[in-house]
Amino acid sequence: MQCSTLLIYRLAGISLFFITFLLSNCSSNDEPTVVNCATTDLAITLVSKTNPTNCTAVNGSISVTSTGGKLPYQYKLDAGPYGTAAVFNNLGGGTFIITVKDNNGCEKELSVTLDLPSGLTASVTLQTSNSNCLAPYNGAVTVAASGGGGTYEYAIDGGAFGAANSFTELKDGNHTVTVKDVADNCTFEVSVTIGRLPTGVKYNGVGQIKELFQSKCAGGSCHPNNGDWFTYSTAFNNRSEIKSRTQSGNMPKVGTLTADEKALIACWVDDGAPEN
Protein backbone atom coordinates (compact mmCIF):
# COMPACT_ATOMS: atom_id res chain seq x y z
CA MET A 1 0.00 0.00 0.00
CA GLN A 2 1.40 3.41 -0.93
CA CYS A 3 1.12 6.36 1.42
CA SER A 4 -1.42 8.79 0.01
CA THR A 5 -3.58 11.74 0.87
CA LEU A 6 -7.29 11.31 0.33
CA LEU A 7 -9.04 14.50 -0.63
CA ILE A 8 -12.80 14.58 -0.45
CA TYR A 9 -14.58 17.61 -1.72
CA ARG A 10 -18.24 18.38 -1.28
CA LEU A 11 -19.87 21.34 -2.94
CA ALA A 12 -23.06 22.56 -1.28
CA GLY A 13 -24.23 25.98 -2.45
CA ILE A 14 -21.35 28.33 -1.98
CA SER A 15 -19.73 26.21 0.71
CA LEU A 16 -16.81 23.91 0.02
CA PHE A 17 -16.17 21.30 2.65
CA PHE A 18 -12.67 19.92 2.58
CA ILE A 19 -11.80 16.72 4.39
CA THR A 20 -8.29 15.45 4.36
CA PHE A 21 -7.20 12.07 5.57
CA LEU A 22 -3.47 11.71 5.87
CA LEU A 23 -2.38 8.11 5.92
CA SER A 24 0.98 8.01 7.62
CA ASN A 25 3.31 5.29 8.84
CA CYS A 26 2.10 3.15 5.96
CA SER A 27 3.08 -0.47 5.70
CA SER A 28 2.37 -3.28 3.28
CA ASN A 29 1.23 -6.79 3.95
CA ASP A 30 2.83 -7.73 0.65
CA GLU A 31 6.36 -6.98 1.81
CA PRO A 32 8.41 -10.18 1.99
CA THR A 33 9.23 -11.49 5.42
CA VAL A 34 12.38 -13.35 6.33
CA VAL A 35 11.57 -16.91 7.38
CA ASN A 36 13.82 -18.71 9.86
CA CYS A 37 13.79 -22.28 8.59
CA ALA A 38 15.34 -23.45 11.86
CA THR A 39 12.10 -22.61 13.70
CA THR A 40 9.55 -23.40 10.98
CA ASP A 41 6.61 -25.66 11.82
CA LEU A 42 7.04 -27.49 8.52
CA ALA A 43 6.80 -31.25 9.12
CA ILE A 44 6.80 -34.42 7.04
CA THR A 45 5.26 -37.73 8.16
CA LEU A 46 4.90 -41.21 6.75
CA VAL A 47 1.45 -42.19 5.43
CA SER A 48 2.24 -45.74 4.31
CA LYS A 49 4.98 -47.97 2.93
CA THR A 50 5.08 -51.25 1.02
CA ASN A 51 8.11 -53.53 1.24
CA PRO A 52 9.43 -55.18 -1.95
CA THR A 53 8.13 -58.73 -2.40
CA ASN A 54 11.52 -60.38 -2.90
CA CYS A 55 15.24 -59.77 -2.91
CA THR A 56 15.52 -58.38 -6.43
CA ALA A 57 12.05 -56.84 -6.81
CA VAL A 58 11.62 -53.07 -7.18
CA ASN A 59 7.94 -52.90 -6.31
CA GLY A 60 8.17 -51.18 -2.95
CA SER A 61 6.58 -47.80 -2.33
CA ILE A 62 6.55 -44.89 0.14
CA SER A 63 3.78 -42.32 0.68
CA VAL A 64 4.25 -39.19 2.81
CA THR A 65 2.35 -36.07 3.75
CA SER A 66 3.30 -32.66 5.13
CA THR A 67 1.90 -29.93 7.36
CA GLY A 68 2.93 -26.43 8.37
CA GLY A 69 5.23 -24.12 6.49
CA LYS A 70 3.85 -22.44 3.38
CA LEU A 71 2.08 -24.17 0.52
CA PRO A 72 2.71 -25.53 -2.03
CA TYR A 73 5.01 -28.40 -1.08
CA GLN A 74 7.55 -30.20 -3.25
CA TYR A 75 9.13 -33.59 -2.56
CA LYS A 76 12.25 -35.47 -3.58
CA LEU A 77 13.64 -38.95 -3.00
CA ASP A 78 17.30 -39.01 -1.94
CA ALA A 79 19.31 -36.85 -4.38
CA GLY A 80 16.60 -36.82 -7.05
CA PRO A 81 14.78 -33.74 -8.38
CA TYR A 82 11.90 -32.05 -6.60
CA GLY A 83 8.35 -32.68 -7.80
CA THR A 84 4.78 -32.40 -6.60
CA ALA A 85 4.21 -36.13 -6.01
CA ALA A 86 4.25 -37.32 -2.40
CA VAL A 87 4.28 -41.00 -3.41
CA PHE A 88 7.40 -42.84 -4.57
CA ASN A 89 7.09 -46.20 -6.34
CA ASN A 90 9.37 -48.82 -7.91
CA LEU A 91 11.65 -49.08 -4.90
CA GLY A 92 13.83 -51.94 -3.74
CA GLY A 93 14.97 -52.62 -0.21
CA GLY A 94 16.77 -49.86 1.60
CA THR A 95 16.68 -46.77 3.77
CA PHE A 96 15.50 -43.75 1.80
CA ILE A 97 15.47 -40.04 2.61
CA ILE A 98 12.33 -38.15 1.58
CA THR A 99 12.70 -34.36 1.64
CA VAL A 100 9.87 -31.83 1.57
CA LYS A 101 10.43 -28.20 0.58
CA ASP A 102 7.81 -25.51 1.12
CA ASN A 103 7.23 -22.21 -0.67
CA ASN A 104 9.52 -20.45 1.82
CA GLY A 105 12.40 -22.66 0.70
CA CYS A 106 12.51 -24.51 4.04
CA GLU A 107 13.23 -28.24 4.00
CA LYS A 108 12.54 -31.18 6.30
CA GLU A 109 13.72 -34.79 5.90
CA LEU A 110 12.20 -38.16 6.75
CA SER A 111 14.10 -41.47 6.74
CA VAL A 112 12.05 -44.52 5.71
CA THR A 113 13.28 -48.14 5.54
CA LEU A 114 11.84 -50.80 3.23
CA ASP A 115 12.74 -54.29 4.47
CA LEU A 116 13.81 -57.26 2.36
CA PRO A 117 12.47 -60.80 2.89
CA SER A 118 16.06 -62.06 2.95
CA GLY A 119 16.78 -60.08 6.11
CA LEU A 120 19.67 -58.14 4.52
CA THR A 121 19.91 -54.71 6.08
CA ALA A 122 22.49 -51.99 6.66
CA SER A 123 22.87 -48.75 8.59
CA VAL A 124 25.26 -45.84 8.97
CA THR A 125 27.69 -46.28 11.87
CA LEU A 126 29.94 -43.24 11.32
CA GLN A 127 29.39 -40.02 9.45
CA THR A 128 31.58 -36.93 8.99
CA SER A 129 30.47 -33.60 7.54
CA ASN A 130 32.35 -31.86 4.73
CA SER A 131 34.17 -28.58 5.35
CA ASN A 132 36.02 -28.14 2.04
CA CYS A 133 34.57 -25.86 -0.62
CA LEU A 134 36.56 -27.47 -3.43
CA ALA A 135 37.78 -31.00 -4.02
CA PRO A 136 39.18 -32.98 -2.34
CA TYR A 137 36.19 -32.91 0.00
CA ASN A 138 36.45 -34.41 3.47
CA GLY A 139 33.03 -35.84 4.20
CA ALA A 140 32.96 -39.54 5.08
CA VAL A 141 30.56 -42.35 5.87
CA THR A 142 30.85 -45.91 7.20
CA VAL A 143 28.07 -48.46 6.74
CA ALA A 144 27.63 -51.78 8.53
CA ALA A 145 25.58 -54.63 7.02
CA SER A 146 23.90 -57.62 8.63
CA GLY A 147 21.54 -60.46 7.74
CA GLY A 148 21.45 -62.35 4.47
CA GLY A 149 24.37 -64.61 3.69
CA GLY A 150 26.88 -62.70 5.80
CA THR A 151 29.42 -61.74 3.11
CA TYR A 152 28.98 -58.26 1.71
CA GLU A 153 30.33 -55.82 -0.85
CA TYR A 154 29.74 -52.08 -0.89
CA ALA A 155 29.44 -49.33 -3.51
CA ILE A 156 28.59 -45.63 -3.35
CA ASP A 157 26.65 -43.48 -5.82
CA GLY A 158 26.62 -46.16 -8.51
CA GLY A 159 30.35 -46.93 -8.35
CA ALA A 160 32.06 -50.30 -8.39
CA PHE A 161 31.50 -52.80 -5.56
CA GLY A 162 34.34 -53.64 -3.20
CA ALA A 163 35.02 -54.98 0.26
CA ALA A 164 35.50 -51.56 1.91
CA ASN A 165 32.50 -50.30 3.86
CA SER A 166 33.91 -46.80 4.45
CA PHE A 167 33.92 -43.98 1.91
CA THR A 168 35.85 -40.71 2.14
CA GLU A 169 36.33 -37.47 0.18
CA LEU A 170 32.56 -36.97 0.00
CA LYS A 171 30.95 -33.64 -0.80
CA ASP A 172 28.08 -32.45 1.38
CA GLY A 173 24.67 -33.56 0.17
CA ASN A 174 22.84 -36.82 -0.46
CA HIS A 175 24.73 -40.04 -1.23
CA THR A 176 23.59 -43.64 -1.64
CA VAL A 177 25.58 -46.61 -0.36
CA THR A 178 24.53 -49.94 -1.86
CA VAL A 179 25.24 -53.17 0.04
CA LYS A 180 25.32 -56.45 -1.89
CA ASP A 181 24.89 -59.87 -0.35
CA VAL A 182 27.49 -61.87 -2.27
CA ALA A 183 25.64 -65.17 -1.72
CA ASP A 184 22.48 -64.27 -3.64
CA ASN A 185 23.32 -60.91 -5.23
CA CYS A 186 20.63 -59.24 -3.15
CA THR A 187 21.13 -55.48 -2.60
CA PHE A 188 20.06 -52.99 0.05
CA GLU A 189 20.45 -49.22 -0.30
CA VAL A 190 21.35 -46.80 2.47
CA SER A 191 20.78 -43.10 1.77
CA VAL A 192 22.87 -40.66 3.79
CA THR A 193 23.03 -36.88 3.89
CA ILE A 194 26.58 -35.61 4.41
CA GLY A 195 26.41 -32.39 6.40
CA ARG A 196 28.10 -29.12 5.60
CA LEU A 197 30.48 -27.22 7.87
CA PRO A 198 31.86 -23.68 7.27
CA THR A 199 34.36 -23.83 4.43
CA GLY A 200 36.54 -20.90 5.42
CA VAL A 201 35.97 -18.87 2.24
CA LYS A 202 36.29 -15.14 3.06
CA TYR A 203 35.70 -11.83 1.30
CA ASN A 204 39.20 -10.50 1.96
CA GLY A 205 42.44 -12.38 1.43
CA VAL A 206 44.65 -13.82 -1.27
CA GLY A 207 42.60 -15.81 -3.73
CA GLN A 208 39.38 -14.93 -1.95
CA ILE A 209 36.11 -13.34 -3.08
CA LYS A 210 37.14 -9.68 -3.43
CA GLU A 211 40.10 -10.61 -5.63
CA LEU A 212 37.79 -12.80 -7.70
CA PHE A 213 35.37 -9.91 -8.18
CA GLN A 214 38.19 -7.55 -9.11
CA SER A 215 39.58 -9.93 -11.71
CA LYS A 216 36.25 -10.90 -13.26
CA CYS A 217 33.87 -7.98 -12.71
CA ALA A 218 35.82 -4.73 -13.07
CA GLY A 219 35.40 -1.95 -15.62
CA GLY A 220 33.11 -1.23 -18.54
CA SER A 221 29.42 -1.73 -17.83
CA CYS A 222 30.22 -3.95 -14.88
CA HIS A 223 31.39 -3.10 -11.37
CA PRO A 224 31.93 -0.72 -9.70
CA ASN A 225 29.63 1.21 -12.06
CA ASN A 226 26.86 -1.36 -11.53
CA GLY A 227 26.98 -1.37 -7.75
CA ASP A 228 30.29 -1.37 -5.91
CA TRP A 229 30.67 -5.02 -4.94
CA PHE A 230 34.32 -4.24 -4.23
CA THR A 231 33.10 -2.66 -0.98
CA TYR A 232 32.35 -5.38 1.55
CA SER A 233 29.17 -3.87 2.96
CA THR A 234 27.65 -3.59 -0.51
CA ALA A 235 28.68 -7.11 -1.45
CA PHE A 236 27.29 -8.44 1.82
CA ASN A 237 23.94 -6.73 1.35
CA ASN A 238 23.72 -8.17 -2.18
CA ARG A 239 25.04 -11.64 -1.34
CA SER A 240 21.89 -13.54 -2.35
CA GLU A 241 21.76 -11.80 -5.72
CA ILE A 242 25.48 -12.37 -6.21
CA LYS A 243 25.07 -16.09 -5.66
CA SER A 244 21.99 -16.35 -7.86
CA ARG A 245 23.42 -14.42 -10.80
CA THR A 246 26.86 -16.00 -10.78
CA GLN A 247 25.57 -19.57 -10.44
CA SER A 248 23.09 -19.04 -13.31
CA GLY A 249 25.79 -17.59 -15.57
CA ASN A 250 24.08 -14.20 -15.73
CA MET A 251 27.26 -12.66 -14.36
CA PRO A 252 29.89 -11.61 -15.16
CA LYS A 253 28.68 -9.73 -18.23
CA VAL A 254 32.04 -10.21 -19.94
CA GLY A 255 33.85 -13.53 -19.70
CA THR A 256 32.88 -16.54 -17.63
CA LEU A 257 33.47 -18.07 -14.24
CA THR A 258 34.98 -21.52 -13.89
CA ALA A 259 33.13 -24.19 -11.93
CA ASP A 260 35.57 -23.72 -9.03
CA GLU A 261 35.06 -19.94 -9.04
CA LYS A 262 31.29 -20.39 -8.94
CA ALA A 263 31.70 -22.85 -6.09
CA LEU A 264 33.83 -20.37 -4.10
CA ILE A 265 31.17 -17.67 -4.42
CA ALA A 266 28.42 -20.10 -3.40
CA CYS A 267 30.46 -21.30 -0.41
CA TRP A 268 31.13 -17.74 0.71
CA VAL A 269 27.43 -16.86 0.63
CA ASP A 270 26.37 -20.14 2.27
CA ASP A 271 28.93 -19.55 5.03
CA GLY A 272 27.18 -16.25 5.82
CA ALA A 273 29.40 -14.06 3.59
CA PRO A 274 32.17 -13.45 6.19
CA GLU A 275 34.56 -10.53 5.66
CA ASN A 276 37.79 -11.87 7.16
PyMOL commands that set and color helices and strands:
alter all, ss='L'
color gray80, all
select helices_A, chain A and resi 37-39+209-216+232-237+239-248+259-270
alter helices_A, ss='H'
color red, helices_A
select strands_A, chain A and resi 5-12+15-22+43-50+60-67+74-77+87-91+94-101+107-114+121-128+139-146+152-156+166-170+173-181+186-194
alter strands_A, ss='S'
color yellow, strands_A
deselect
rebuild
show_as cartoon
